[in-house]
């Protein structure tokens, strides 16, 4: 673990993983290749049954390895943060990669902007080994990200760095959500604070494999739950609340229609009732 100093505050890097032995080493190596002088790497094995433990053991004291029963990515990230010693936190999904200079660029940003609490970098998308261009609706905003992020998640965990006090203020990732937990956290942050974008691609976001959480069916169910909780919290400004309600109703109607087509009438009625509550 590199040593901390006053000019280079310690950054804690948290990598959650579950049965990703086939790709995990590339992710860890991309962090250990960073030239920033003060960071620690914490890998949380969320109950893997493959060769993950053996792979991580090979790193010796270059990383901290934690193991827990399978509780989901939110619990794994939160566990890593509890172990972390840094005042700056960064996350890396175990199927993604960092490019050289990622930590340094974000540390420099926080040094230059001590009032800022969170930033992310731009990213390069790779699907099934081939580079692809994101669609316009995936374009990352900078600053007030709340309303653009209501439809879909526009902040990548692997691209984020944030101050520890912000993570703790938000009580971390919501462990009740099996997916869309990042969408939920960024909205809770974005309704209060700006999220700056460093417009340089410093991560490779890889997808197309079968175990991607974003490939789970019915993801909007979890986004609806996140929106409902946020609206009911009373923390939103009137403008943000109106925008969130519009999106919640839209998502409820789409999900309701999907349930009806699949003859899940009882489930459809739940979302019909929820939408009607806010109309």
N, C-alpha and C positions, 0 to 999 in steps of 0.2 A: 504494500500500500504506500503510495507516495506520501511524503510528509507535508503537513500544513504550514502555511506562513501567513503573515498579515496581508501581504500583497495578493496572495492566491488563496481565497477562502476554500475550505474543504467542501467538495461536492460529493454527495452520496448518490450513487447510481444503483437503482433497484431494478432487478430483472426477474419477473415472475415467469415460471415455466412449468409445463405439465406435459410429459411424454413428448418432448421435443428433442430427444437425443440426436435425431437425424439432422438437426440444423442448429442446435444450441451453441456449439463451439464457435461457429462463425460469428454469432452475436457477441459472445463474451470476448472473443479476440478483437472485435472491432472497438470495444471499449478499452481494452488493455493497450491498444495501439495509440490511444490518444496521448498527446504530448503535454497536456495540461499538468502542472506539477503537483496538484493536491486533490486527489479523488480516491474514493473507496468504492468497491464493487460488491454488492450484496445480491446473491442469487437465491431466490426462494423457490424451492422445489415443492410444488403443490401436490404431493402424493404421487409422483410419477412411478410407473411400474416398468419402465424401459431401462436403458443404460444411463439415464441422466446422472444418477449418483456417482457412478464410476467416472464419467466424463468430468464432473465438477471436482472430484477428488484429485484429479490430475493437475489442477491448478495450485494445489498447496495453499500457502498463505497469501497468494496474490488476490484471492477473493475470500469473502465470507459466505459460507453456504448454510442456509437454514432449510429445514425440512418440516413439513406439516402434513396432516391428513388433507385429502382433497377437499378444499373449501371454496374454490373459485378464485378468479384473478384479482378481485377486489380485496379479499382477505389476504392474499399473498402480497400484494403491493403494500397494504397497510402494515402487515407484519414486518416487511422490509424497512419501512419508514421508522417503525418503533425501534429497530435495531440501529438505525442510521445515526451517525454523529455529525453530519454536515448541516450547515444552515441553508444550503442550496440543495434541492432535490431534483434528480433527473430519472426518468424511467425509460426502459428499453424493452419492448416486446421481444420474446425470444425467437421470433421469426423475422425480425427486422435487423438492419445493420446501421451503424454510424459511419459516417465518412470522416476523414482526418479533419481536425480543427473544430469539431462540433462543440466540445466542452469549452474550448478557449473562446469561441465566438460568443457563446451565451454568457460566460463569466465576464467578458469584456463589456457586454451589453449592460449587465447589472452594475458593473463598476461605473459606467458612464451615466447610468440612470438609477441612482439609488432609491428613487421614489417608486420605481416599478416593482411589481410583485411576481409577474409571470411573463414568459415569452415562449415562442416556439419558432422553429426554423421551417423553411420550405422543404419539400421532399421530392424524391424521385420514386415513381411507382413501377414495380416489376410484378407481372402476373405470369405465373407458370414459366418463369425464366426469361420472359420477354418484356422489354420496356413498353409501357403504355402511357398515353397522355390523359390526365384527368379531364373530365368534362367541366364545362363552365360552372355548373352548380357545386362542384367540389373546390372552387377557388377559395383559398384561405383569406379571410379578412384580417385586418389589423386594427387594434383599438377596441371600439365597441363591437364585440362579436355576437352579442346576445341574439338579436333578431335574425341575422343571417344563419345562426346555428340552430334555430328551432326546428327546421325541416330535417336536417341530418347533421351528424357530427363533423365539424370543420376544424377540430384540433386533434392532433395525433399524439397519443401518450409518448411514443418514441421520440417526438420532436420537442417535447415540453421541458422547460426548466422553471422551477418556481421556488419562492422562498418558503422555508419550513413553516414560518408563522402563518402563512396563507393556508397551507395544507391543513394545519391544525385548527385554524379558524373554521374551516369547512368540514371538519371531522372526517377528512379523508374520503375514500371511495365508499359508496353505499354497498355494503356486503349483502344486502337483500336482493340486489339486481344481478342475475346470472349473466347478463349481457347489457350493452349500452350504458355501462357504469361510467365510462369516460364521457359520453354525451351528457350524462347527469351532472358530473362534477364540473365540467366546463360551463354548463349553463348556470350552476350555482355561483361559480366565480364570475362569469361574464355579466351577470345581472348587477354586479357591484363594482367590478374592476376592469380596466382595459387589459387586453391580451395582445401584446406586441408581436408582430411577425418579423423575423430576420429573413429577408427575401433572398436567401441563398439555400439551395438544396444541400442539406447536411445529413440527411438520413435516406436510406433506401427502404421503402415500405414494400414488403413482399407479400404477395397473396396468391390465391388460386388453389391452395391446398385444402384438403378436406376438413382439417381440424380448426379452421379459422372461426373465431367466435362470430365474426361479421357475416358468416354464411349460414348461421342458424336461421331457421324459419321463424316468422312472426316477430321480428325484432321490434316492430312498431308497438307491440304490446308493452315492452319495457320502456320505450320512449313515452308512451301515454302515461304510464305509472309515474315516471319521473316528472312529467309536466304537471300532472294532477297534484303531486306532493309539493312542487314548487309554487304553484298557484295558491294552494291552500295554506302555504307557510306565511303569507302576508308580507313577504319580503320584497315583492316586486313593485316598481313604480307603476302608475296607472297605465302608461304607455306600454311598458313591458308586459304587464298583465293582460292587456287587450290583445297584444300580439300572440302571447302564449295561449290564450283561450282560443283564438282563431285556429291556431295550428292543432291544438288538442281536439277541437271539434272535427276538423278535417280528418285527422288521423283516426279518430273514433269511427267516423262514418265509413272510411275505407276499410278498417278492420272489421267492422260490423258486417259490411257487404261480403267480405271474404268468408266470414263465419257462416253467413246464410247460404252461400254457394256450396259450402262443404257440409251443410245440414247440421251445423253446431248452433242450433237455435237458442239454447240457453246462454251460451257465451255471447252470441250476438246481442241478446237482450241486455246484458251487462253494459256493453259499450253504447248501445242505444240510450240507455238510461243515463249514463255518464255524460254523453254529449248533450242530452236534453237538460241536464242540470245547469249547464253553462250557457245555453242558448237564450 
